[in-house]
Amino acid sequence: MNKCAEQRFADGLVCPHCGKKHIVKFGNARGKQRFRCKDCDRTFTPYTKTILADSKPIHRKL
């Protein structure tokens, strides 16, 4: 995970929908790791419900 996600989940992964911690990895979507909450059955990425949720990756040319 990147620094933003590490900061958001410093206390461990928490479902942004229900707030529970029973989380498992659930594949990848557009290059981002997806997770699934075993309590509410909803999926999310580290960017769900953030300002970066629908943003495109920034590419820099060197």
TAJODA-V676863 format. One line per field, one symbol per residue. ss: DSSP state (h for helix, s for strand, l for the rest). phi: phi as a letter, one per 40 degrees, with the letter a starting at -180 (. if undefined). psi: psi as a letter, one per 20 degrees, with the letter a starting at -180 (. if undefined). A space follows every 50 residues. Layout:
ss = ???
phi = ???
psi = ???
This chain:
ss = llhhhhhhllllllllllllllsssssssllsssssslllllssslllll llllllllllll
phi = .cccccccbcchcbcccbgcbcbbcagbbfgbcbbbcccbgcbabccdgb ccdbccccbbcc
psi = qrhghhghkhjrpppigijrjmqqqlaqpkjppqqppigijqqrriipkr hjgjqqqpppp.
